[in-house]
Amino acid sequence: MIADIKKSAEQKMAKCVEALKHDLSKVRTGRAHVGLLDHLHVDYYGSSMPINQVANLTLSDARTISVQPYEKKMVPVVEKAIRDSDLGVNPATSGDIIRVPMPPLTEERRKELTKVVKSEGENAKVAVRNVRRDANTHLKDELKKKTVSEDEEKKAQDDVQKMTDKTIAEIDKLVAEKEKDLMSI
């Protein structure tokens, strides 16, 4: 029973870290990468589709993403979706290719983005602490049911705390790397 509780907690903590990595990948640094457009959706024959399913995304250079919709009539729809997004970019269309230049970040914008990164990191830490709390609650329940001894429960709680500390250190490392990446010009 204790092994199941610890394994479940470990898996949930790993998911918290993965979710943070995914969220941090959306925070734009000065360089372009096609993952910036992954969260955008376009209206495709009445249904909302991810942009990478209706267009080919490639990098033209370090600061430009090229978007080539699979269908010619989707060009204005895709361009509008990119323009209306929260990325603050201004796409330019030439023929059936949409070029999305990434403007260099100002110092003020970099500082704003580091605050966003810290906030995402803090949210991930809260999620990890909630996982720890749930695991400890389950362990106490097992102790009340007398399916485990007090020593086993105490050792398991220590193990859960070690997992929590390790995961939070990993989150801090990810946040620090992203901040360093943002502040470098």
ChimeraX attribute file (.defattr): number of C-alpha atoms within 10 A of each C-alpha:
attribute: neighborCount
match mode: 1-to-1
recipient: residues
	/A:1	11
	/A:2	18
	/A:3	9
	/A:4	10
	/A:5	16
	/A:6	21
	/A:7	14
	/A:8	14
	/A:9	23
	/A:10	20
	/A:11	11
	/A:12	17
	/A:13	25
	/A:14	14
	/A:15	15
	/A:16	22
	/A:17	21
	/A:18	14
	/A:19	14
	/A:20	21
	/A:21	18
	/A:22	12
	/A:23	13
	/A:24	18
	/A:25	15
	/A:26	15
	/A:27	16
	/A:28	19
	/A:29	21
	/A:30	18
	/A:31	18
	/A:32	21
	/A:33	21
	/A:34	15
	/A:35	15
	/A:36	15
	/A:37	20
	/A:38	15
	/A:39	11
	/A:40	19
	/A:41	19
	/A:42	21
	/A:43	15
	/A:44	15
	/A:45	8
	/A:46	7
	/A:47	8
	/A:48	11
	/A:49	14
	/A:50	15
	/A:51	22
	/A:52	19
	/A:53	14
	/A:54	20
	/A:55	18
	/A:56	14
	/A:57	21
	/A:58	15
	/A:59	15
	/A:60	14
	/A:61	12
	/A:62	12
	/A:63	15
	/A:64	19
	/A:65	23
	/A:66	21
	/A:67	28
	/A:68	22
	/A:69	23
	/A:70	13
	/A:71	10
	/A:72	11
	/A:73	10
	/A:74	19
	/A:75	21
	/A:76	14
	/A:77	14
	/A:78	24
	/A:79	21
	/A:80	14
	/A:81	17
	/A:82	23
	/A:83	16
	/A:84	13
	/A:85	14
	/A:86	9
	/A:87	15
	/A:88	11
	/A:89	14
	/A:90	16
	/A:91	20
	/A:92	14
	/A:93	15
	/A:94	8
	/A:95	9
	/A:96	16
	/A:97	17
	/A:98	21
	/A:99	21
	/A:100	22
	/A:101	19
	/A:102	21
	/A:103	14
	/A:104	13
	/A:105	17
	/A:106	12
	/A:107	12
	/A:108	8
	/A:109	13
	/A:110	21
	/A:111	15
	/A:112	11
	/A:113	20
	/A:114	20
	/A:115	13
	/A:116	15
	/A:117	22
	/A:118	17
	/A:119	13
	/A:120	19
	/A:121	25
	/A:122	17
	/A:123	14
	/A:124	24
	/A:125	23
	/A:126	14
	/A:127	17
	/A:128	26
	/A:129	18
	/A:130	16
	/A:131	21
	/A:132	22
	/A:133	16
	/A:134	14
	/A:135	24
	/A:136	22
	/A:137	13
	/A:138	17
	/A:139	24
	/A:140	17
	/A:141	14
	/A:142	17
	/A:143	17
	/A:144	12
	/A:145	10
	/A:146	10
	/A:147	14
	/A:148	16
	/A:149	13
	/A:150	15
	/A:151	10
	/A:152	14
	/A:153	20
	/A:154	15
	/A:155	13
	/A:156	19
	/A:157	21
	/A:158	13
	/A:159	13
	/A:160	22
	/A:161	17
	/A:162	12
	/A:163	18
	/A:164	21
	/A:165	15
	/A:166	13
	/A:167	21
	/A:168	21
	/A:169	13
	/A:170	13
	/A:171	23
	/A:172	17
	/A:173	13
	/A:174	18
	/A:175	22
	/A:176	16
	/A:177	11
	/A:178	21
	/A:179	20
	/A:180	12
	/A:181	16
	/A:182	22
	/A:183	17
	/A:184	9
	/A:185	13
